[in-house]
């Protein structure tokens, strides 16, 4: 940083104006991409899914809570998982300020994890989270939407995740899926994204990307795992393994050598 180029105000304005042209082109391209995303064909969801919620059983239709659009966060948390996924935690932390706005714009937001509901409730209380969060422990939802994998699948060395076959080595991963429910009650799956596709829901990156140091992810993971911690664990040590899971005490980590996808 100390050797960064320094110029006059007029020279800075010239460089900034040149960059502005690229920013405007990027904004236009983003609008075009959003339109293409919304124009994707849909898939009718004909299978019935019953989730375990804080107050009892809930169908997929119940998760819409009277709205026509549903955003589901596939939270990376399997049964008995003691370590918290820092990426999923950072993503849902963004909900505190915007959930009411989503709900009043015909969008319901629900996190889904394969962990049993009691384990989910324990994490929710510890983190102070108030968004809806249900368990798919007793249904096939996670498996059908390619964020959880059976042991026999993992044993083959290739599972279908992020629209390709890959050697994942983990039973549960993260992602985001979108659903629409029409006036007749028919539910459609309209969109899903995984890995870095979820960065569009991490508003903190919008701030970091304009800062002099940028994302500054220069640690061993070259990702948010280099700096993000559960919001109640900053300054308390610990380590994040390559899988994105936080361990309070480094010597208890048993960290995986799993490689990280960067694109």
VMD Tcl script that draws the C-alpha trace (Angstrom):
set ca {
  {0.00 0.00 0.00}
  {2.71 2.64 0.75}
  {3.96 2.53 -2.88}
  {0.53 3.09 -4.42}
  {0.45 5.66 -7.23}
  {-0.31 9.22 -6.06}
  {-1.42 11.89 -8.57}
  {-2.95 15.36 -8.76}
  {-6.71 15.88 -8.40}
  {-7.08 16.51 -12.15}
  {-5.19 13.32 -12.99}
  {-7.33 11.41 -10.48}
  {-10.52 12.76 -12.08}
  {-9.33 11.62 -15.49}
  {-8.64 8.11 -14.23}
  {-11.89 8.02 -12.25}
  {-13.94 9.10 -15.29}
  {-12.37 6.35 -17.40}
  {-13.27 3.79 -14.74}
  {-16.82 5.18 -14.53}
  {-17.42 4.20 -18.15}
  {-16.55 0.59 -17.28}
  {-18.74 0.70 -14.17}
  {-21.72 1.87 -16.22}
  {-21.13 -0.89 -18.76}
  {-20.96 -3.43 -15.92}
  {-24.23 -2.12 -14.48}
  {-25.92 -2.52 -17.86}
  {-24.54 -6.05 -18.22}
  {-25.78 -6.90 -14.73}
  {-29.28 -5.69 -15.63}
  {-29.19 -7.83 -18.78}
  {-28.02 -10.86 -16.78}
  {-30.81 -10.35 -14.25}
  {-33.36 -10.28 -17.06}
  {-31.96 -13.52 -18.48}
  {-32.08 -15.08 -15.02}
  {-35.74 -14.16 -14.60}
  {-36.49 -15.56 -18.07}
  {-35.17 -19.02 -17.22}
  {-37.73 -21.81 -17.62}
  {-39.26 -23.20 -14.43}
  {-39.62 -26.73 -13.06}
  {-42.83 -27.79 -11.32}
  {-42.21 -29.16 -7.83}
  {-44.46 -32.21 -7.64}
  {-42.86 -33.96 -4.68}
  {-44.22 -33.20 -1.22}
  {-41.72 -32.01 1.38}
  {-42.58 -31.78 5.06}
  {-40.11 -29.85 7.21}
  {-39.68 -29.64 10.97}
  {-40.22 -26.07 12.12}
  {-39.91 -24.46 15.54}
  {-43.64 -24.98 16.14}
  {-44.22 -28.24 14.27}
  {-44.49 -29.69 10.78}
  {-44.50 -27.38 7.76}
  {-44.97 -28.11 4.07}
  {-43.02 -26.38 1.32}
  {-46.18 -24.36 0.63}
  {-46.26 -23.28 4.28}
  {-42.79 -21.77 3.92}
  {-44.19 -19.19 1.48}
  {-46.26 -17.81 4.39}
  {-48.90 -16.39 2.05}
  {-46.43 -14.83 -0.39}
  {-45.77 -15.90 -3.98}
  {-41.96 -15.93 -3.88}
  {-39.67 -17.94 -1.64}
  {-35.92 -17.58 -1.12}
  {-34.37 -20.64 0.52}
  {-30.90 -20.52 2.02}
  {-29.37 -23.99 2.03}
  {-27.46 -23.67 5.30}
  {-24.46 -26.02 5.50}
  {-25.27 -27.81 8.75}
  {-25.70 -31.57 8.98}
  {-26.84 -33.66 11.95}
  {-24.44 -33.46 14.88}
  {-22.26 -30.82 13.23}
  {-20.47 -28.92 15.98}
  {-18.59 -26.48 13.73}
  {-20.38 -23.48 12.26}
  {-20.14 -22.57 8.57}
  {-18.77 -19.03 8.45}
  {-19.99 -18.32 4.91}
  {-23.58 -19.35 5.66}
  {-23.43 -17.42 8.94}
  {-22.21 -14.27 7.21}
  {-24.92 -14.57 4.56}
  {-27.80 -14.89 7.02}
  {-26.38 -12.08 9.19}
  {-27.42 -9.76 6.35}
  {-31.09 -10.59 6.98}
  {-31.52 -8.53 10.14}
  {-31.95 -5.23 8.33}
  {-33.60 -6.36 5.10}
  {-35.97 -9.20 6.08}
  {-38.90 -6.85 6.66}
  {-38.31 -5.26 3.26}
  {-38.26 -8.65 1.51}
  {-41.44 -9.72 3.27}
  {-43.21 -6.54 2.23}
  {-42.14 -7.06 -1.36}
  {-43.81 -10.48 -1.69}
  {-40.69 -12.49 -0.77}
  {-40.45 -14.99 2.07}
  {-37.00 -16.02 3.29}
  {-36.34 -19.36 5.00}
  {-33.10 -21.13 5.85}
  {-33.10 -24.92 5.56}
  {-30.54 -27.26 7.09}
  {-30.42 -31.05 7.36}
  {-29.61 -30.89 11.08}
  {-32.50 -31.79 13.43}
  {-34.65 -28.85 14.48}
  {-33.40 -28.87 18.08}
  {-29.80 -28.45 16.90}
  {-30.94 -25.64 14.60}
  {-32.79 -23.93 17.45}
  {-29.67 -24.14 19.63}
  {-27.60 -22.32 17.00}
  {-30.37 -19.80 16.41}
  {-30.51 -18.89 20.10}
  {-26.73 -18.68 20.40}
  {-26.47 -16.35 17.40}
  {-29.58 -14.29 18.13}
  {-31.02 -14.98 14.67}
  {-34.74 -14.35 14.10}
  {-35.29 -15.36 10.46}
  {-37.33 -18.53 9.77}
  {-35.18 -21.68 9.85}
  {-36.46 -25.23 9.38}
  {-35.03 -28.75 9.27}
  {-35.07 -31.13 6.31}
  {-33.81 -33.97 8.50}
  {-36.90 -36.08 7.77}
  {-37.22 -35.46 4.02}
  {-35.17 -35.58 0.80}
  {-35.15 -31.85 0.10}
  {-31.40 -31.33 0.54}
  {-30.59 -34.38 -1.57}
  {-33.02 -33.47 -4.33}
  {-31.58 -29.97 -4.59}
  {-27.98 -31.18 -4.61}
  {-26.65 -29.71 -1.38}
  {-26.44 -32.97 0.62}
  {-25.05 -36.32 -0.43}
  {-25.44 -39.92 0.72}
  {-22.31 -41.84 1.83}
  {-22.57 -44.15 -1.19}
  {-22.50 -41.13 -3.49}
  {-19.43 -39.70 -1.79}
  {-17.72 -43.08 -2.01}
  {-17.76 -42.86 -5.81}
  {-15.63 -39.70 -5.65}
  {-18.08 -37.77 -7.86}
  {-21.26 -36.00 -6.80}
  {-23.37 -33.46 -8.69}
  {-22.85 -30.03 -7.15}
  {-22.84 -26.57 -8.74}
  {-23.99 -28.04 -12.06}
  {-21.10 -30.44 -12.50}
  {-19.65 -33.68 -11.13}
  {-16.95 -33.05 -8.54}
  {-15.10 -34.75 -5.71}
  {-16.64 -32.87 -2.77}
  {-15.78 -35.06 0.20}
  {-18.49 -33.49 2.40}
  {-22.03 -34.62 3.17}
  {-23.52 -31.11 3.33}
  {-22.80 -27.95 1.35}
  {-24.41 -24.53 0.89}
  {-26.43 -22.80 -1.78}
  {-29.49 -20.65 -2.49}
  {-32.70 -21.66 -4.27}
  {-35.72 -19.67 -5.46}
  {-39.33 -20.86 -5.75}
  {-42.59 -19.40 -7.03}
  {-46.15 -20.33 -6.00}
  {-48.98 -19.38 -8.34}
  {-52.59 -18.55 -7.48}
  {-53.58 -22.21 -7.86}
  {-50.97 -23.29 -5.31}
  {-48.60 -24.89 -7.82}
  {-44.96 -24.48 -6.79}
  {-42.10 -24.03 -9.24}
  {-38.34 -24.12 -8.80}
  {-36.98 -21.13 -10.72}
  {-33.29 -20.69 -9.82}
  {-30.42 -22.04 -7.73}
  {-26.85 -20.91 -7.23}
  {-23.88 -22.27 -5.31}
  {-20.34 -21.42 -4.22}
  {-19.32 -17.96 -5.42}
  {-22.76 -17.54 -6.98}
  {-23.93 -16.74 -3.46}
  {-21.68 -13.67 -3.24}
  {-24.51 -11.60 -4.72}
  {-26.27 -12.01 -1.35}
  {-23.23 -10.88 0.67}
  {-23.73 -7.14 0.85}
  {-20.55 -6.70 2.87}
  {-18.54 -7.35 -0.29}
  {-20.04 -4.23 -1.88}
  {-18.30 -2.22 0.83}
  {-15.02 -4.14 0.77}
  {-14.72 -4.00 -3.01}
  {-14.45 -0.18 -2.93}
  {-11.96 -0.09 -0.06}
  {-8.22 0.41 -0.70}
  {-7.40 -3.11 0.51}
  {-10.37 -4.70 -1.25}
  {-11.41 -8.07 0.13}
  {-7.92 -8.61 1.53}
  {-8.41 -12.39 1.55}
  {-4.73 -13.23 1.64}
  {-4.71 -16.13 4.11}
  {-4.49 -19.87 3.45}
  {-8.03 -20.20 2.08}
  {-8.00 -17.12 -0.23}
  {-11.67 -16.66 0.64}
  {-13.87 -15.19 3.34}
  {-12.64 -17.99 5.60}
  {-9.44 -15.97 6.02}
  {-11.21 -13.25 7.98}
  {-14.89 -13.98 8.68}
  {-15.92 -15.47 12.00}
  {-19.34 -16.05 13.56}
  {-20.32 -12.56 14.71}
  {-20.08 -13.59 18.38}
  {-16.55 -15.02 18.01}
  {-14.45 -12.11 16.73}
  {-11.38 -11.61 18.88}
  {-11.71 -15.05 20.48}
  {-9.23 -16.96 18.36}
  {-10.05 -20.18 16.58}
  {-9.55 -21.20 12.99}
  {-11.58 -21.74 9.83}
  {-10.78 -24.86 7.82}
  {-10.86 -25.05 4.02}
  {-14.45 -26.33 4.16}
  {-15.51 -23.01 5.74}
  {-16.25 -24.43 9.17}
  {-15.15 -22.51 12.24}
  {-13.37 -24.25 15.13}
  {-13.04 -22.29 18.38}
  {-9.71 -23.94 19.27}
  {-7.13 -24.43 16.54}
  {-5.60 -27.59 17.98}
  {-9.00 -29.32 17.83}
  {-9.50 -28.48 14.19}
  {-8.69 -31.66 12.28}
  {-8.96 -29.41 9.25}
  {-9.78 -30.80 5.86}
  {-7.44 -30.33 2.91}
  {-10.40 -29.97 0.58}
  {-9.66 -27.59 -2.26}
  {-11.72 -24.41 -2.73}
  {-13.47 -23.50 -5.94}
  {-12.61 -19.96 -6.97}
  {-14.88 -19.41 -9.98}
}
mol new
graphics top color blue
foreach p $ca { graphics top sphere $p radius 0.5 }
foreach p [lrange $ca 0 end-1] q [lrange $ca 1 end] { graphics top cylinder $p $q radius 0.2 }
display resetview
